[in-house]
Amino acid sequence: MKNFILTLSFILATAGITKVLANGTPDDPRTKETFAQKFAGAENIKWSKLADGFEKVAFTLGGTRAEAYFSNDGELLGTVRNIFYSQLPLPVMQTVSSRFVNSPIIEVKEINNSEGFSYRVILEHKDKKYNLKLNSQGDIVEQQKEKIKK
């Protein structure tokens, strides 16, 4: 369930259906406290409230862009960070490279939540754009494709 909420929140956030909090801090002080403990040294912090009431914080940590998602009571639900294709686990790389030979990779994200790690890979293959979700063993658990408009 939390994975579904995190995925939905991520989709809503990337679609721009968020509002930046007026004061730049979360509604619940527990959320800010949890964030400070878990992500000490974070920079470029931007808080947003999602349409479903959850809170998202986008930040940079160690030079990497990331997002953390929090419940209404300040519980960390999960994180999403941009990574390079070469940082994927070997089974994930093997699945992508064998099924989508020589396909340009557009975006790679690592998702971490209560269910563990999963990976979102967006790539172009032939005349289609694929949005894949893979588990850490390299199994494709979700696949969306759309025709590329020329």
C-alpha positions as CSV (number, residue, x, y, z in Angstrom):
1,M,0.0,0.0,0.0
2,K,2.8,2.4,0.9
3,N,4.5,1.6,-2.4
4,F,1.3,2.5,-4.2
5,I,1.1,5.8,-2.3
6,L,4.7,6.6,-2.9
7,T,4.4,5.8,-6.6
8,L,1.2,7.9,-6.9
9,S,2.8,10.7,-5.0
10,F,5.8,10.6,-7.3
11,I,3.6,10.7,-10.4
12,L,1.6,13.6,-9.0
13,A,4.8,15.4,-8.0
14,T,6.4,15.1,-11.4
15,A,3.2,16.1,-13.1
16,G,3.3,19.4,-11.2
17,I,0.3,18.8,-9.0
18,T,1.9,20.1,-5.9
19,K,2.0,23.3,-4.1
20,V,5.0,24.8,-2.4
21,L,4.4,25.4,1.2
22,A,4.3,29.1,2.0
23,N,6.7,29.1,4.9
24,G,9.1,26.6,3.3
25,T,8.7,24.1,6.2
26,P,6.3,21.2,6.7
27,D,3.0,21.4,8.6
28,D,4.0,18.9,11.3
29,P,7.2,19.7,13.2
30,R,7.9,15.9,13.5
31,T,8.3,15.8,9.7
32,K,11.0,18.5,9.9
33,E,12.7,16.7,12.8
34,T,12.7,13.4,11.0
35,F,14.1,14.9,7.9
36,A,16.9,16.7,9.8
37,Q,17.9,13.4,11.5
38,K,17.8,11.2,8.4
39,F,19.3,13.7,5.9
40,A,21.8,15.7,7.8
41,G,23.8,18.0,5.5
42,A,21.0,18.3,2.9
43,E,21.0,21.4,0.8
44,N,18.7,23.2,-1.5
45,I,15.7,22.0,0.5
46,K,12.2,22.6,-1.0
47,W,9.1,21.4,0.8
48,S,5.8,20.7,-1.1
49,K,2.4,19.5,0.0
50,L,0.9,16.9,-2.3
51,A,-2.7,16.8,-3.3
52,D,-3.3,13.7,-1.0
53,G,-2.0,15.6,2.1
54,F,1.4,13.9,2.1
55,E,4.5,16.1,2.1
56,K,7.5,15.9,-0.2
57,V,10.9,17.5,0.2
58,A,13.3,17.8,-2.7
59,F,16.9,18.3,-1.8
60,T,20.5,17.7,-2.7
61,L,22.7,15.4,-0.6
62,G,26.2,14.7,-1.5
63,G,25.7,16.2,-4.9
64,T,22.8,14.0,-5.7
65,R,19.2,15.2,-6.2
66,A,16.7,13.4,-4.1
67,E,13.1,13.5,-2.8
68,A,11.7,12.2,0.5
69,Y,8.0,11.6,1.1
70,F,6.4,11.9,4.6
71,S,3.0,10.9,6.0
72,N,0.8,13.3,7.8
73,D,2.3,12.3,11.2
74,G,5.9,12.8,10.1
75,E,6.8,9.2,9.2
76,L,9.3,8.8,6.4
77,L,7.5,6.7,3.7
78,G,10.3,6.6,1.1
79,T,12.9,8.3,-0.9
80,V,13.6,8.7,-4.6
81,R,16.9,9.7,-6.0
82,N,18.4,10.2,-9.5
83,I,21.2,7.8,-10.2
84,F,23.3,6.9,-13.2
85,Y,22.6,3.8,-15.2
86,S,26.0,2.4,-14.1
87,Q,24.9,2.6,-10.5
88,L,22.0,0.1,-11.0
89,P,22.4,-3.3,-9.5
90,L,23.9,-5.8,-12.0
91,P,20.7,-7.9,-12.4
92,V,18.7,-4.7,-13.3
93,M,21.4,-3.6,-15.8
94,Q,21.3,-7.2,-17.4
95,T,17.6,-7.1,-17.8
96,V,17.5,-3.7,-19.4
97,S,20.5,-4.3,-21.7
98,S,19.3,-7.7,-22.9
99,R,15.7,-6.7,-23.5
100,F,16.4,-3.2,-24.9
101,V,19.7,-3.6,-26.8
102,N,21.5,-0.3,-27.5
103,S,18.5,1.8,-26.4
104,P,19.2,5.3,-25.1
105,I,18.5,5.7,-21.4
106,I,16.6,8.9,-20.6
107,E,16.2,8.7,-16.8
108,V,17.1,6.4,-13.9
109,K,15.7,6.7,-10.4
110,E,16.2,4.6,-7.3
111,I,13.1,4.2,-5.0
112,N,13.5,3.1,-1.4
113,N,10.5,2.4,0.8
114,S,9.2,-0.2,3.3
115,E,9.2,-2.8,0.5
116,G,12.9,-2.3,-0.3
117,F,14.6,-0.9,-3.3
118,S,13.1,-0.6,-6.8
119,Y,14.2,1.2,-9.9
120,R,12.5,3.4,-12.5
121,V,14.1,3.4,-15.9
122,I,12.9,5.5,-18.8
123,L,14.3,4.7,-22.2
124,E,13.6,4.8,-25.9
125,H,13.5,1.6,-27.9
126,K,12.7,1.6,-31.6
127,D,9.7,4.0,-32.0
128,K,8.5,3.7,-28.4
129,K,9.3,5.3,-25.0
130,Y,9.3,2.8,-22.2
131,N,8.8,3.5,-18.5
132,L,10.0,0.5,-16.5
133,K,9.8,-0.3,-12.9
134,L,12.2,-3.1,-11.8
135,N,12.9,-4.8,-8.5
136,S,16.5,-5.2,-7.3
137,Q,16.6,-8.8,-8.8
138,G,16.0,-7.3,-12.3
139,D,12.4,-8.4,-12.7
140,I,10.2,-6.0,-14.5
141,V,7.2,-5.4,-12.2
142,E,5.6,-2.6,-14.2
143,Q,5.9,-1.5,-17.8
144,Q,4.4,1.4,-19.7
145,K,5.0,2.3,-23.3
146,E,4.0,5.0,-25.6
147,K,4.6,5.7,-29.2
148,I,7.1,8.5,-29.8
149,K,5.5,11.3,-31.8
150,K,7.7,12.5,-34.6
